[in-house]
Amino acid sequence: PETTTFLMDEAYLEYASDDSFWPAMKWIEERPNVIVIRTFSKIFAMAGLRLGYAVSHPTTARRLNEHTVQNSPSVVAGAAGIASLKDKGLVDRAITTNAESKEIVHQTLDELGLDYLPTNTNFIMHRIKGDLGEYRNRMAEEGLLVGRDFPPMLDYNRLSFGLPNEMDRWAEAIKGFRKNGWI
């Protein structure tokens, strides 16, 4: 209904390769109750800068502006955001790199018979056979930081996709864990 506001979080929009996914931006002009938020944290890899934006119908934007905190992003964050938008090939390169890394992870998990959830993001949730804390500790010993708890999914690890060579290192480590009977 028109009295309900829909906030559409499109943080992972650029990673979505599923044809059934479509952006909500098309509704902004005709639906004052739709707000789309996007971030530079994911595809542009700027999580630490806390840079993002919202898009809405002009009447909604005016209404929201009355309640916003007057705390602008830093000059560095703004400059980084502008530079990333000017680099026309950046998004395509990031999508390609993510797809390559995702494929390495899928192949490794399939080879090891470890379940994982489908993903249209830059991370995956995969099952660990064994103690998750011990798995994280062993990965840290290999120089790899992985996951955190996601209750109630305490037998799943959240693995962010890095560069393909980083995912190759992860694949070698987890295969070594299997050889040692740890997973």
N, C-alpha and C positions, 0 to 999 in steps of 0.2 A: 504493500500500500504506500501511497504518497507520504504518509505520516511517519514512515520508517526510513531511517537513513542507512544506506548500504556503504560500508567502508571496504573497498576492494584493495587488498594488499598484493601488489604486483612485484614484490621484491625479487622473485625468481623468474619473472616474465621471459627474459631473453633465453633462459635455459629450456623452456618448455618446447619440446619437439613433437608432442602428441597433437595430432590434427584436431582433436576434440577441444583443445584449449584455445580460447580467444580472449583478447584483452577487453577490459571493460571501458576503455577510454571512449569508445563510440557512443556511450550513453550520456556522456557529460553534458552535451548541449541540450538534449531533450529531457533529461531527468535531473531536476534539482536535488534529488535525494541520493545521488550517487557521488561518492568521493573516491578517487583513485590515489593511492600512495605508492611511491616508488623510491628506491634508494640507490645510492652509489656504492653501497657496501658489498654487493654480490658480484655482478658482472664486471664492475670497474675495480673491484678488490680494494675498496677504501673504507673498510669497516671502522677503523680507528678514527676516521675524520668525522663520523656522524653527520653525513651529508645526505639529504633526501628532499623530496618535495611532494606536494599534494596538488591534485588537479580536480576542479569541480566546476559546476555551473557558476556563472558570475554572481548570482544572488546568494548562493551558498558560500562562496568565497568571501563575500562582504560580511555575511553573518558570522562566519568562523573567525575572521580577522579581528572581530571585537573581543575574542577570547584567547588570542594567541599570546604566548610569552614573547616579549620583545628581546629575543636572544638570538641574534644572527649567527650563522656559521662563521668560523674564523676566516681570515683573509687567505690563509694557506688552503683551507678546505675549499673555499670558493675558487681559487686559482686552479687547484687540482681538478675540480669538477669541470670547469670551463675547458681546461686542456684535454681532459678525457673526451669531452663531447666533440672537440675539434679533430681528434684523431679518428678519422672515419673508418679505419680498419680495425680499431681496437676491439669492438664488440665481436666481430667475426673471428678474430684471432682467439679471443677468450672462449668463444663457443667451440671452436675447433679443438683447442687445447683441452677443454673440459670433456669433450666427447672422446678424445684419445685416452685421457686418464680414466674415464668411466669404463671404457672398453677393457683396459688393463685390469681394473678391479673386478668387473663382471667375469672375465675369463679366469681370474685367479680364484674367485669365490666358487664358480662353477666347478673348476678343477678340484677344489677341496671339498665340494659338496656342502658348502655353507649357505644357508638360506639368506636372502636379502629382499628388501622391499623395493618395488619399482620407484624410480625417482626421475623427476624433471627439474633437478636442482644441481648444485655443485657439491653435494654430499650424498651418502648412502647409509642406510641403516642395515647392518648385517649381523647375523647371529654368530655368537661365539660359543663353542662347545667347551665349557670350562668356566673358570672364575674370571669375570670381566676385569676386576681390579688387578689380578695377576697378569692378565693379558696386557693391560695398559702399562703396568710396571715393566714388563718385558719389552714392550715396544719402546718405552722411554730409554731402556738400556741400549736399544739399537739406535737411539737418537731420533726416534719418531714419536711425535705426540699425537695420540688418537683419543677420541671420544670423551664422554662424560656420562654420568647416569641419566637415563631417561625413564624414570618410573612410569608405568609398571613394566617397561620393557627391559628388565635387568639382565637379560641374556643377549641383548643386542648392543652393538657398538655403533656410534655415529662416526663415520669416516669422511672427512672433507677431502675433495679431490684437489691434489696439488698438481704440479707439473708432471708430465709423463715420466721423467727420470726419477722423480720422487715417489711416484706410484710403483715404479719398478722396484725401488728399494723396499717399499712396504710389501710388495708381492714376495720378494726374496725372504724377508723376515717372517712373514706368516707361513710360508712354505717350510721354512726351517722349524718353526714352532710345531708344525704338523709332524715333521720327522722326529722331533723330540717327544711327541705324544702330549703336547700341551694344549692342543685344540682339536 
